[in-house]
Amino acid sequence: MKEVEIAYNKLLQPSEDLISDMTRLQGDILILGVGGKMGPALARLAKQAADKAGINKRIIGVARFSEPGLQEELNNEGIETICADLLDDEQLQALPGVENVLYLAGTKFGTTGKESFTWAMNSYLPGRVAQKFKNSRIVVFSTGNVYPLTPVAMGGADETLTPQPVGEYAQSCLGRERMFQYYSVKNNTPVLIYRLNYANDVTYGVLLEIARSVKEKREIDLSMGHVNVIWQGDANEIALRSLLHCAAPAKILNVAGPETISVRWLAKEFGKLFGETPQFVNHEQETALLSNAAESFRLFGYPKVPLKKMIELIAEWIKEGGKIINKPTHFQERTGQF
């Protein structure tokens, strides 16, 4: 396990580009929703980049901290934490004002049957946050789910494509975007809408799900036959560097890997590494949920961790019995029911 952990940890280090950008970024950084899948790694990356840049910058993470031990871990790494329920307006208003905000709060899974809570978290709360932090730069995490399914041959939806969200989760995410866009114009708040599709780590993500299905001889649904993936570390770097590209009116940015990847091909690649023959069900459709991230590549360059590296590392992680997060992406979903 030691070798794969060393390789994994190397990929978590901030790049020289991020360190350079951190020296240009004025003010402290507040991460709302730091307790989710990407939040802890994002906070650690920000702290490491600031330290390596030799600057004194507070990194503050806000969450309910329902995961035991996480708040203490972050505190021990020099990251300040605040335990708060953002839907409680008194607690929201008590948060410190900072120049830079990354908004990661939201809900996706289990939304069916809890639609009102989904809309409260994903659409109502963003309006309150946008007002509270009207004098900050804000990077707002969103999702490629706001786009319609597009023909695979099209190469993915770019930022000019009109959103057509399917299902209440995706609709509420568009609501989140609209609230921040409204207050960006109203208060001249610099905002960047960060449409992510899909982040991957050794502990979670589309690649891990496909790999585990191959290893455990479970059928893989090909209904959503093509995907975009990006390494979580690259996605977090782009999020932090995006603070320098916030604008009023809000800028929209797709964040994804450069390839339109066949799910069948991914399964076969993992099959080679595991010595297994993948089992498939259903057939590839002509459309898929795909994003074109050419604009982010123009701003930040291509992701530093290539697809093959991700595949190899995740396969090795599974072989060695590494820790995983049991939070499926439901990337196969075509009707928006989460």
C-alpha positions as CSV (number, residue, x, y, z in Angstrom):
1,M,0.0,0.0,0.0
2,K,2.9,2.3,0.7
3,E,4.0,2.8,-2.9
4,V,0.5,3.6,-4.2
5,E,0.0,6.0,-1.3
6,I,3.2,7.8,-2.2
7,A,2.2,8.1,-5.8
8,Y,-1.3,9.4,-4.8
9,N,0.1,11.9,-2.3
10,K,2.5,13.3,-5.0
11,L,-0.6,14.1,-7.2
12,L,-2.1,16.2,-4.3
13,Q,0.7,18.7,-4.3
14,P,0.1,22.3,-5.6
15,S,1.5,23.1,-9.0
16,E,3.9,26.0,-9.6
17,D,1.0,27.7,-11.5
18,L,-1.3,27.5,-8.5
19,I,1.5,28.7,-6.2
20,S,2.1,31.7,-8.5
21,D,-1.6,32.5,-8.7
22,M,-1.8,32.4,-4.9
23,T,0.7,35.2,-4.6
24,R,-1.5,37.3,-6.8
25,L,-4.7,36.6,-4.9
26,Q,-5.5,39.2,-2.3
27,G,-7.2,38.2,0.9
28,D,-8.2,35.1,2.8
29,I,-10.2,32.1,1.5
30,L,-13.5,30.8,2.9
31,I,-14.7,27.4,1.7
32,L,-18.5,26.9,2.3
33,G,-19.4,23.2,2.4
34,V,-15.8,22.0,3.2
35,G,-17.1,18.7,4.6
36,G,-18.1,17.2,1.2
37,K,-16.2,14.9,-1.2
38,M,-14.0,17.6,-2.6
39,G,-13.9,20.1,0.2
40,P,-11.2,18.7,2.5
41,A,-8.7,18.2,-0.3
42,L,-9.5,21.7,-1.6
43,A,-8.8,23.2,1.8
44,R,-5.5,21.3,2.1
45,L,-4.5,22.3,-1.4
46,A,-5.2,26.0,-0.7
47,K,-3.2,25.8,2.6
48,Q,-0.2,24.1,1.0
49,A,-0.2,26.5,-1.9
50,A,-0.3,29.5,0.4
51,D,2.5,28.1,2.5
52,K,4.7,27.3,-0.5
53,A,4.1,30.8,-1.8
54,G,5.4,32.1,1.5
55,I,2.3,34.2,2.2
56,N,0.1,34.5,5.3
57,K,-3.4,33.6,4.2
58,R,-6.2,32.2,6.3
59,I,-7.9,29.2,4.9
60,I,-11.3,28.8,6.6
61,G,-13.6,25.8,6.1
62,V,-17.3,25.9,7.0
63,A,-19.5,22.8,7.3
64,R,-21.8,20.9,9.7
65,F,-18.9,18.4,10.1
66,S,-21.0,15.3,10.4
67,E,-18.0,13.1,9.6
68,P,-16.2,12.2,12.8
69,G,-12.7,13.5,13.1
70,L,-12.6,15.7,10.0
71,Q,-12.8,19.1,11.8
72,E,-9.9,18.1,14.1
73,E,-7.8,16.9,11.1
74,L,-8.3,20.1,9.3
75,N,-7.5,22.2,12.4
76,N,-4.3,20.2,12.9
77,E,-3.2,21.0,9.4
78,G,-3.5,24.8,10.0
79,I,-7.0,25.2,8.4
80,E,-9.5,27.1,10.5
81,T,-12.9,25.6,10.8
82,I,-16.3,26.8,11.7
83,C,-19.2,24.4,12.5
84,A,-22.4,25.9,11.1
85,D,-25.7,25.1,9.4
86,L,-25.8,27.4,6.4
87,L,-29.6,27.2,6.2
88,D,-29.7,28.8,9.7
89,D,-29.6,32.5,8.8
90,E,-28.2,33.6,12.1
91,Q,-25.3,31.2,11.7
92,L,-24.8,32.3,8.1
93,Q,-24.7,36.0,8.9
94,A,-22.2,35.3,11.8
95,L,-19.6,34.0,9.3
96,P,-16.6,36.3,8.8
97,G,-16.4,38.5,5.8
98,V,-13.5,37.5,3.5
99,E,-12.4,38.5,0.0
100,N,-12.5,35.0,-1.5
101,V,-15.3,32.5,-1.2
102,L,-15.6,29.0,-2.7
103,Y,-19.2,27.8,-2.6
104,L,-19.4,24.0,-2.5
105,A,-22.6,23.6,-0.4
106,G,-25.5,21.6,-2.0
107,T,-27.3,18.3,-2.2
108,K,-27.7,15.7,-4.9
109,F,-28.3,12.2,-3.8
110,G,-31.6,11.3,-2.2
111,T,-33.3,14.3,-3.8
112,T,-36.2,12.2,-4.9
113,G,-38.7,12.4,-2.1
114,K,-36.9,15.4,-0.6
115,E,-37.5,17.9,-3.3
116,S,-38.2,20.9,-1.1
117,F,-35.0,20.4,0.9
118,T,-33.1,20.1,-2.5
119,W,-34.5,23.4,-3.6
120,A,-33.8,25.1,-0.3
121,M,-30.1,24.0,-0.4
122,N,-29.5,24.4,-4.1
123,S,-31.6,27.5,-4.9
124,Y,-32.7,29.4,-1.8
125,L,-29.4,29.2,0.1
126,P,-27.3,30.5,-2.8
127,G,-29.4,33.7,-2.8
128,R,-28.7,34.3,0.9
129,V,-25.0,33.5,0.5
130,A,-24.7,35.9,-2.5
131,Q,-26.2,38.7,-0.4
132,K,-24.0,37.9,2.6
133,F,-20.8,37.9,0.6
134,K,-21.7,40.6,-1.9
135,N,-18.3,42.2,-1.4
136,S,-16.3,39.0,-2.1
137,R,-15.1,37.1,-5.2
138,I,-17.2,33.9,-5.3
139,V,-16.5,30.7,-7.2
140,V,-19.7,28.7,-7.3
141,F,-19.5,25.0,-7.8
142,S,-22.2,23.8,-10.2
143,T,-22.6,20.8,-12.5
144,G,-22.7,19.8,-16.1
145,N,-26.2,18.4,-15.3
146,V,-27.7,21.7,-16.2
147,Y,-27.0,20.9,-19.9
148,P,-29.2,18.6,-22.0
149,L,-27.9,15.3,-23.2
150,T,-26.0,16.0,-26.5
151,P,-24.9,13.9,-29.5
152,V,-21.7,12.2,-28.7
153,A,-20.2,13.4,-32.0
154,M,-20.8,17.0,-30.9
155,G,-17.9,16.9,-28.4
156,G,-19.8,18.1,-25.4
157,A,-21.8,21.2,-24.5
158,D,-19.9,24.4,-24.3
159,E,-20.8,27.4,-22.1
160,T,-22.9,29.0,-24.9
161,L,-25.4,26.1,-25.0
162,T,-28.7,27.0,-23.4
163,P,-29.3,25.0,-20.2
164,Q,-32.0,22.4,-20.4
165,P,-31.8,20.6,-17.0
166,V,-33.6,17.3,-16.6
167,G,-35.1,16.4,-13.2
168,E,-35.4,18.5,-10.0
169,Y,-31.8,18.1,-9.0
170,A,-30.5,19.7,-12.2
171,Q,-33.3,22.3,-12.2
172,S,-32.4,23.3,-8.7
173,C,-28.7,23.6,-9.7
174,L,-29.7,26.0,-12.5
175,G,-31.6,27.9,-9.8
176,R,-28.4,28.1,-7.8
177,E,-26.6,29.6,-10.8
178,R,-29.4,32.1,-11.5
179,M,-29.4,33.4,-7.9
180,F,-25.7,34.1,-8.0
181,Q,-26.0,35.6,-11.5
182,Y,-28.8,37.9,-10.3
183,Y,-26.8,39.2,-7.3
184,S,-23.6,39.4,-9.3
185,V,-25.4,42.0,-11.5
186,K,-27.3,43.6,-8.7
187,N,-24.3,44.1,-6.4
188,N,-21.5,44.1,-8.9
189,T,-20.1,40.9,-7.2
190,P,-17.4,39.1,-9.2
191,V,-18.6,35.5,-9.6
192,L,-17.5,32.4,-11.6
193,I,-20.0,29.6,-12.2
194,Y,-17.9,26.4,-12.1
195,R,-19.7,23.6,-14.0
196,L,-17.9,20.4,-13.1
197,N,-18.2,17.1,-14.9
198,Y,-16.9,14.7,-13.3
199,A,-14.2,14.8,-10.6
200,N,-12.4,11.6,-9.8
201,D,-10.2,10.5,-6.9
202,V,-8.9,7.1,-5.8
203,T,-11.7,7.2,-3.1
204,Y,-14.7,8.0,-5.4
205,G,-15.9,8.8,-8.9
206,V,-16.9,7.4,-12.2
207,L,-13.6,5.6,-12.8
208,L,-13.7,4.0,-9.4
209,E,-17.2,2.8,-9.9
210,I,-16.4,1.2,-13.3
211,A,-13.2,-0.3,-11.9
212,R,-15.0,-1.9,-8.9
213,S,-17.7,-3.3,-11.2
214,V,-15.1,-5.0,-13.3
215,K,-13.2,-6.3,-10.3
216,E,-16.4,-7.6,-8.6
217,K,-17.8,-9.1,-11.9
218,R,-20.9,-6.8,-11.8
219,E,-22.7,-5.7,-15.0
220,I,-21.9,-2.2,-16.3
221,D,-24.8,-0.2,-17.7
222,L,-23.8,1.2,-21.1
223,S,-27.0,3.4,-21.4
224,M,-24.8,6.5,-20.7
225,G,-22.1,5.2,-22.9
226,H,-19.6,8.2,-22.8
227,V,-18.3,10.4,-20.0
228,N,-15.9,13.2,-19.2
229,V,-13.6,12.7,-16.2
230,I,-11.0,14.9,-14.5
231,W,-8.6,14.3,-11.6
232,Q,-9.9,15.8,-8.4
233,G,-6.6,17.6,-7.7
234,D,-6.8,19.2,-11.1
235,A,-10.4,20.2,-10.6
236,N,-9.5,21.8,-7.2
237,E,-6.5,23.7,-8.7
238,I,-8.8,25.1,-11.3
239,A,-11.3,26.1,-8.6
240,L,-8.7,28.0,-6.6
241,R,-7.2,29.7,-9.7
242,S,-10.7,30.6,-10.9
243,L,-10.9,33.2,-8.1
244,L,-8.7,35.4,-10.3
245,H,-11.2,35.1,-13.1
246,C,-14.5,36.0,-11.4
247,A,-16.5,38.7,-13.2
248,A,-19.6,40.7,-13.0
249,P,-21.9,39.7,-14.7
250,A,-20.9,36.2,-13.7
251,K,-18.6,34.1,-15.9
252,I,-19.5,30.5,-16.7
253,L,-16.8,27.9,-17.0
254,N,-17.0,24.2,-17.8
255,V,-14.5,22.1,-15.9
256,A,-13.9,18.6,-17.3
257,G,-11.3,16.3,-18.9
258,P,-10.4,16.8,-22.5
259,E,-11.5,13.3,-23.7
260,T,-15.0,12.0,-24.6
261,I,-14.4,8.6,-23.1
262,S,-16.2,5.4,-24.0
263,V,-17.5,3.6,-20.8
264,R,-17.0,0.3,-22.7
265,W,-13.3,1.2,-23.3
266,L,-12.8,2.2,-19.7
267,A,-14.2,-1.1,-18.5
268,K,-11.9,-3.0,-20.9
269,E,-8.9,-1.0,-19.7
270,F,-9.6,-2.0,-16.1
271,G,-10.3,-5.5,-17.2
272,K,-6.7,-5.8,-18.5
273,L,-5.3,-4.6,-15.2
274,F,-7.5,-6.9,-13.1
275,G,-7.4,-9.9,-15.5
276,E,-11.2,-9.8,-15.8
277,T,-13.6,-9.7,-18.7
278,P,-16.1,-6.9,-18.1
279,Q,-19.8,-7.7,-18.1
280,F,-22.1,-5.2,-19.9
281,V,-25.9,-4.5,-20.0
282,N,-27.8,-2.3,-22.4
283,H,-26.2,-0.4,-25.3
284,E,-24.7,2.9,-25.9
285,Q,-27.1,5.7,-26.9
286,E,-26.3,8.4,-29.4
287,T,-26.5,11.1,-26.7
288,A,-24.7,11.6,-23.4
289,L,-24.1,14.1,-20.6
290,L,-20.9,15.7,-21.9
291,S,-19.1,19.0,-21.4
292,N,-16.6,20.9,-23.6
293,A,-14.0,22.4,-21.4
294,A,-11.9,24.2,-24.1
295,E,-12.3,27.6,-22.3
296,S,-10.8,26.2,-19.1
297,F,-7.9,24.7,-21.0
298,R,-7.3,28.2,-22.6
299,L,-7.2,29.8,-19.2
300,F,-5.3,27.1,-17.2
301,G,-3.8,24.6,-19.6
302,Y,-4.7,21.0,-19.8
303,P,-5.2,18.8,-16.7
304,K,-1.8,17.7,-15.3
305,V,-2.9,14.1,-14.5
306,P,-3.7,12.2,-17.7
307,L,-6.5,9.6,-18.0
308,K,-4.2,6.6,-18.2
309,K,-2.5,7.7,-15.0
310,M,-5.8,7.9,-13.2
311,I,-6.8,4.4,-14.4
312,E,-3.6,2.8,-13.3
313,L,-3.6,4.5,-9.9
314,I,-7.2,3.6,-9.2
315,A,-6.7,0.0,-10.2
316,E,-3.7,-0.3,-7.9
317,W,-5.6,1.4,-5.1
318,I,-8.4,-1.2,-5.4
319,K,-5.9,-4.1,-5.5
320,E,-4.3,-2.8,-2.3
321,G,-7.6,-2.4,-0.5
322,G,-7.4,1.4,-0.2
323,K,-10.2,3.4,1.6
324,I,-13.1,4.4,-0.6
325,I,-16.2,6.7,-0.2
326,N,-19.4,4.8,-0.9
327,K,-21.1,7.7,-2.6
328,P,-22.1,6.6,-6.2
329,T,-22.1,9.3,-8.9
330,H,-25.2,7.8,-10.7
331,F,-23.5,8.8,-13.9
332,Q,-25.7,6.3,-15.8
333,E,-28.8,8.3,-15.0
334,R,-30.5,9.7,-18.1
335,T,-33.8,11.0,-16.6
336,G,-32.5,13.1,-13.8
337,Q,-33.8,11.0,-10.9
338,F,-31.3,11.1,-8.0
